[in-house]
Amino acid sequence: MAKQKIVLAYSGGLDTSIILKWLKETYDAEIIAFTADIGQKEELDGLEEKALNTGASKVYIDDLREEFARDFIYPMFQSGALYEGQYLLGTSIARPLIAKRMVEIARAEGATAIAHGATGKGNDQIRFELTAAALTPEIEVIAPWRLEQFREQFPGRAEMIAYAEKHGIPVTASAAKPYSMDRNLLHISYESGVLEDPWFDASAPENKDMYLLSVDPEDAPDQAEYVDLEFEQGNCVAVNGERMIPLQVMEKLNELGGKHGIGRVDMVENRFVGMKSRGVYETPGGAILFSAHRKMESLTMDREVMHLRDSLISRYSSLVYNGFWFAPERLALQALVSESQKNVSGTVRLKLYKGNVIAAGVKSPVSLYNPHIATMEADPTQAYNQGDATGFIRLNALRLRVASGVEQNAAK
């Protein structure tokens, strides 16, 4: 009788290395390790060999970087998504892509379950499992950190390291790291450890080595750098006149943003499970793209369309953060967003300087800005009669006058 097959989301770190071995022993199963290449770079070195040596029967390391940029990052940025006014959702938007590929592999391999190393306190467990439910509802999900049997065996890091040593699993975590990190094409997140104290200053000089994508703004070049971003229907298609696919755009903007110390965020956020958590983020390219896209919209998007879309930003951001990327309501919102972007085309010029993204010009062949109408000088087109504003103001003030009169009479 063939063994059960389980597809494991595998990073090669301490947790998933232990989980791979534990799943194989506990379920007497064949473990297929899956790693999504979404921009981790050197973190992927040696993963296949390590997974096989730890007990995986097969290893997938799939390059999903372009799909990530094109089908996840770009549509999200069209929406103007910004969770709780600060977070550009770098980790959140990666999880549905990883889970999507996991269930595809599970179907191809005839696996009956997928597994992940997300803890029962975080958001990632929800993102993985809501995606699986939306795409492959019949598949079983194994979350070891939510199983009492697993937690009893591994109450802390020391027990996990001892287990690794006993089974010859190579791990770099011989002592507790001061923080944990997660990297992809859009950002790096840092959390846990010393960062659990919200009074801890992650920007202090002694903590400079933590950051991998960007220089300290204080150490950034003293000379500003200009960059031109060209948009077509809400998507950046060229940087400094060079046409690029979404992956290339993100890589180029990460390089420019990192050089100038752009895109650092330190915040306490509200997790979907109910607790607050502190996270530090580096999103250099994303911060530039977000700013440029908004600038392009300001020139080309109809006012009421913009205000309608903006009223949905919080809702859209929460859907991404909470793991509902493949939910029907997110898809419905995306249809509205796509419609709103039809005329968001043109060129934005930005100035990058010591952590700042400064607007330096915007132009578009479909600009809604008419200098003849907006001018404070005489309007040569006669398109706007200032005298019309008298009646406009009077009608809008009517309800205010009525309400004020009622309140004054009631006070007598």
N, C-alpha and C positions, 0 to 999 in steps of 0.2 A: 504494500500500500504506500502510495507516494506521500511524502511529508507535506505538511502545510507550508505554504510560502507566505512570508511576511515582507513587505517593502518598508524599509526603514529610512527616514530622512536622516542622513548621516553627515556630520560636519567634521568628524575626526577628533573632536575635543574629548575631554574626560567623560562627560555625561553620555554622549552617543556611543563612544567606544565601549563603555561598560554596558550600556543598554543592548548593544549588538550581541555581546556574549551572553548576557542574561536572558534575552529573548530566545536565543538558540537553545540554551539549556532548559529553560522553564517550559517552553512550548514544544520542545523537540522538533523545531521547525527549521526550514531552509530560509536563511535571511538574505535578502537582496538589498544591498546598500545603494542608496541614491543620493547624489550630491548635485545640486543645481549650481552651475557656474553663472552667477549673476553679478560678478565683478569683485570677488574676494581676492583675486590675484594670487600672491604667494601662499596664501592659506590653503590653496588646493594642491600644493606640491606634496607628492608622496601619498596622497589619500587612497588611491586605488590599492597600492601595495599594503598599506596599513589595514584597510578594511578586509582584504583577503586574509591577511595574517591573523586578524582578530576573529575570523570565522565566517565571513560573508561568502556565499557561494557564487555571487555575481555582483559586479559593481557597475553602476551607471554614473558617469560624470558628464552631464549634458550642458553644452554651452547655450544658455538661454538669455544671454545679454541683450541681443538685438530684440528678441520678443519682449523682454522686460521693458526696454526703452520705448519700443513702438506701441505695444498693446496695453501697457500698464502705466508707465510714467507719463507719457504724452497725454493720454486721455484724462488722467487725473489732474495734470497741470492745466488743461483746458478749463476745468471746472473752477479753478482758483482755490482748490482745497487747502486749508490750513487749519489743523486741529488745535482748538483752544487758543487760536490767535498766534501760535508760534511754531508748531511742529509740522514739517513738510512731509510727514508720513513715510519716511524712508523704509523703515522695517515693515510697517503695516502693509504697504503696497506689494512687497516682495512675497509675502506668505501665500496669497492665493495662487500665484504662478507656481511656486514650489509644490503646493498641494495638488494643483491641476496636473502637473507632470507626474506626481506620485501615483495618482489613480490611473493615469494612462499606462504607466509601467505595470501597475498591478493587473490591469485588464490584459495587457499583452503577455504577461508572465503566468497568468492564471492564479495569481495570489488572492487569498481570501481576506487579507487584512493589511492595513498599513499601520505604521507606528511612528511616533515622534518623541523627542526628548524634552518637550516643553513642560514647564512645571504647572502645577494646579493653581498657582497664584497669578499667573501672567495672562497676557492677551493672546499669545501665539497659539496656545492650545485651541482657543476658540476659532481663530482664523483658519487653522488647518482643518478643523473638523466641520466648520460650516461650509467650507469649500467642498470637502468630500461629500457632505450631505446633499449639496446642490448638484454635484456632477455625477456621483456614483452612490446613491443612497443605500444600496445593498451591502456595501463593503464595511467590514468591521474595523474599528479604530482602537488601537492599543496605546494607552498613555501610561507608561510605567509609573511616573511620578504621582499618579492618582490612585495607584494600587497600594493598599496597605502592606501587602507582602513585600513589595519593592522598597518601600520607605522603611520598613523594619530592618531589612537587610542593609540598607544604606542610609542611616540616619544623618550622616555628615560626609564631608569631603574626605576625611581620614579613612573611612571604611571603603570609599570608592578607590582611593589610591592603593590601599592594601589589596583590594580585589584585583586591580590592574597588575600589580606586582606578582601576585600569586599565579595569575593566568598568562603572564608574559605579554601583557598589553602595553605597548610603549605610550606613555603619556608625558607631557611636559610639565604637568601640574604637580610638582613635588611639594609645593607649599601654596597656601592660599594667595591668589592674585589680588591686588588691591582693587580691581574692578573687572567687570566682564565687558566684552565688546562684540558687536555684530556689524559686519561690513558688507556692502553691496555697491552697485554702480551709482546709486543715488546718494548714499550717505554712510557714515559710521555712527553707531550709537554706543554710548558708554553708560553703564549702570552698575548697581550693587557695590559691595565692598565699601571703600571709603566714601563713595558717592551717595551712600544711603543717608549721610548726614547733610541736610540741606544747607547748613552753615559752612560746609567745606567749600573752599574757594578753588574751583577747578581752573580758574584763569590765572592763578598765582604763578610766578616765575618758576617755582620748583616743580610745577606740574606740566610744564611745556612738553615734556616727552610723551605725554599721554596721546597727544593729537597726531594723527598720521596723514591726514589729507590737507591740512592747512597750516601755514605759519602763524605765529602769534601776530595779531594785527599791529602790535607795537614794533615788530621786527619786519613788517612788510616793506616793500620798496618805498622810498620817499617820493618817487615820481609816479604820478597817476598813469594808468593805461586805459586807452579807449578800445572798445569792442563794439562791432556792429552785428546785430542779429536780425536775420531776415525771416519773416513769418509768411506762411501760406495757410489760410483757413485755421488759424490758431496754433499751428505747429511750426517750430523753428526748423528751417530747412537749410540755412547757411550761416556760417560764422565768418565775419570779415571777408565776405564775398565768395567764400569757398563752399560749394554745395556739399552737404553731408547727410548721411542717414542718421536716424535718432541716436544710435549707439555712439557714433563719432561726435555728434553734438555734445552729448553728455560727457564724454571723455575730454573733449577740448575745453568745455566750460569748467570741469573739475580742475583741470590744469591751471586755467586762468584764475579761478576763484581761490584755489589753494595758495597760489603765489601771492595773492593780496589779502590773505587772512579773512576771506568772506565766508559766511554761512554757519557761524558757530551759534548754538542755542543751548542755554542751560535752563531747564524748567522743571517744575513739579506738575505732573499731569494726572488726570483721572483715568485709571484703568477701567475697562468694562466690567471687571469682576467686583468693583466697588471701592478698592483702596487707591490711595494716592501713591505715586512713585516719582522718584527724581531721575531724570535722564539728561545726559549731555550729548549733543548731536553736532556733527560736522556735515554740512550739506552745501559745499562750495558751488558746484555747478547748478544745483537746484535753486539756490538763492538767486543766482543771476538770471536763470530762466524764468523764475516766478516774477521777478521784478520787470523783466523785459516784456513778458506776456501781458502783464497788467497795463504797462505803458502803451502797448500796441492796442489794447482794447479801448483805452481812454480816447483814442483818436477815431476808432472805426466802429465801435459798437453803439447801437441805439440805446438811448437812456433807459427806457422802460425795460428793454431786454436785459440790459446790464443789471438793473435793480432787481429784476425777477431772478436772474441767475444768482446774484449776490445773496438774495434772501435764502437761497438753498445751500450756500456754502457750508454752513454749520451742519446741516443734515447730511450732505454728501460726505463731508470729512468724517463724521461719526460712523457712517456706513463703512468707509474704508478702514478706519481705526478698529472698529468692532468686528470686522471680518465678513461683511456682507457684500463683497465685491461681485459675487455671482447671484445676488438676490435680485428679484424682479424690480424692486423699487430703485436699486442703483442703476440697473439697465435703463429704466424709464427716465431717470434723471440724466443719464448720459445722452439719451436721445435729444433731450432739451438742450443740453450743453453743446452737442454737435451742431444743432441748428443755430445756436447763438454765435458760433465761430465762423460762419460762412464768409463773412467780410473782414475777419481779423487777419489782414494781410498788409505787409509793408515792412519797413525797416526801423529798428530801434537802435539808437546809439547810446551806450552807457560808458560811464567813467568809473573805473575800479580803483579804490584808494583806501588802504589801511582798514579793511573790514567793511567798507561802505560801497554800496552800489548806487551811483549817482546818475540821474537822468541827464542826458546830454543832447537829446534830439530825437524826433520821431517824424516819419513821413509815410504816406500811403497813397496809392492811386485811387483808393476808395474812402478817403478821409471824409468824415462828417463835419470836420471843423472848417468853417467858412470865414476867413479873415475879414471879408467885406461886411458880413453881418455882425461879427464879434467886435469890430473896431470901435474905439471910443471917438473916432473922428467921424466925419460925415459918411453915411453909408451910400456908396455910389449905386448900389442895386435897388435901394428903397425897399428892401425885403422886410425890414423891421421898422415899424412905426412906434416910436417910444410913447406916443400918446395912448396907444392901445393898452399899455400897462395899467392905466388908471382903472379901467373897467375890470381888468383881470384881478387886480388887487381888491377892488371893492367886492366882487363876487366871492373871492376866497375869504374875505373878512366877515362876510355876512353871518355865518354861524358863530363866529367869535363874539360879534356884537350882540346877537340874540342871547347867547349863554351868559355874557357879562350882565346884560339887562336883568335876566332872571335872578342871578346871584345878588345883584344890588337890591332888587325889590324884596327878596327873601330876608335880606339883612335889616330892612326897615322895621 
